[in-house]
Structure formats: C-alpha cells, structure tokens
Amino acid sequence: MAGHAGSGMVERRRRGQVDVLHVGVAEAWQADTIEQLARALRAAIGASPNAAFVLDLSAVRFMTSAVLSLLINIRAHLQGRGYGFAVAGATGDVARMVEHTRLADVMPVYRTVDEATAALDPCRDCEE
C-alpha cells in the first residue's frame, strides 16, 4: 500500500507491519521546506494503521540540524505511544551528519531500509 502526503514530499509504503516513509526532498534546509516536511510526516504517520515506521533518507542529499531535531521530536512522540521508529538509507553528507551528531545514540539508525524494516517488523519471525 502506498500513500502520499505533502505533494510528493513523503511517500508511505507498507512493508509487512512497518510503514516506510520515503522522503522525496533532496535538500531540507529552508524553514518552509522543513515545516512542510514535518506536516507531511505527521500526515503519513496519522494515516497509517501500523505502529512501526522507518524514515528512508536515501533521496536526501543535504539537511540541517533542524531536520535532526524534527526526527528526534517525531521519535519521542511515537515512542510515547509505544510505536517503533528508525532512520535508514542516509548516504553522503547526510550519513556523515548522522554519524557526527551521534543520532544513533538517541534512535535506531540503519544503513538500509531492509535492515531497519527487519528490525522493527514484529512479524519478521511469524510463520505465514
């Protein structure tokens, strides 16, 4: 199941019991872009029946610390509801930022969406 929020800014794809939220914006540094991203993420999460989310940053080439703050706030909100949240797919400058800011100290960070989805899917070991 795929859903769109924020005019293509975030695409929601279901993978098992996890929703992958693919961020479709290459650069997130302007305040209005970050606010649009926040609204799109909230809409995608709110429209989901699932309780686990992977944020796919593979298309993002540049982002500021304001985006990191947004991710931390979203994770805290979801964690408070008992939902899972992880970040995956960061490359280049974004991966370096994630590493240098030690984002993995406050939330799960995976190299690939597949790794993150496998870690969060409560039925990964369920028999079909």
N, C-alpha and C positions, 0 to 999 in steps of 0.2 A: 504494500500500500504506500503510495507516495502522496504527499500533501505539500502545498506551497504556502508560504507566508511571507509577507514583506516584499512583494513584487520580485520574486526570484532570489531574494537575499538569503533565504533559508529554505532548503528542501528537506522534507521529512520522509525518510524511507524506513519501513519496518523490516527488521531482521530478527526473526524469532520473537522473543519477548522484549526486544530492545528497539528503540527508535534511534536511527542515525540522523542527526541534524547536520546536513551538509551546508556549510557557509559558502555562499556563492559570490562573495565580495572579495576582490583581490587585495584591496587596501582599506584598512579601518583605522583612520587617524583623525578624521574630522568629526567634531562633536555631533553634527546632524546624522552622519553615517552611523556612528556608534549608537545613537538613540534609536535609529531605525532598526539596527541590528538587535538591540535589546527588545524592542517591540515584537520583531519577527520571531525571536527565540521564545519569548513568553507565549505568543500565539501558537506556535508549533507545539510547545510543551502542553499548553492548555487543551489543545485539540486531540491529544494522544490518549489512548486507553492504557498505554504501557506505563510502567513505573521505573524504567531504566533508560538512560539517554547517553549517547555518545556524540560529542561535538566533533565533527570532521572538519579540520582546519586545512586540509590538503590544497585547497584553492587559494588560501590566504597567503599573500607574499609579504605583507607588511601590516603590523598593527602596533598600537601604542599601549602603554601601561593601563590606560583607561579600559581597554578591552580585557586585560587580565583582571582588573577589578570587577568588571561585569561578570566574567566567568566565575570568580570566587563568590560573588553575591548569588548568582544562579545556583551554584552548587550548594551553598549554605541553605538556600530556600528549599531545594529539592531534598537535601539530606534531612532537614527538619520534618519533611513529610514522609521520610523513610524511603525515598527514591534514590536510585543509583545514578551517578553522573561521572563521566570520564571525558578526557580530551584525547584526540588521536589525529594522526596524519600530518602533524606540523613538519615543515621542511624549511631549509634555508634560514633566512633571518628570523622567521617565526620560531623555528626549532631552537635556534641559539637563544632567543629571548626567553623561551620556556625554560631552557636549561639554566641560564644565568640568573633568572629570578627565582629559581628553585620551586616552580609551580608544583612539581611532583611532591613536594613536602606537604602541600595542603589539599591535593586532589589526585586521583589516579590519572596518569599520563601514559599513553601507549604510542608506540611507533606507528602502528597501523590500526585502521578501523576494525579489521578482522580480529586482532588481538584484544581490542577493547570490548568488542561485542561478545567474544567468547568469555571474557572475564565477568561481564555483567549479566549475561543471559542466565536466568535461574533454571532454565530447562536444558542447559547445554549437556547435561548428563541424563536427561529424561529419555526413556525409551519411546520410540514412535509407535 
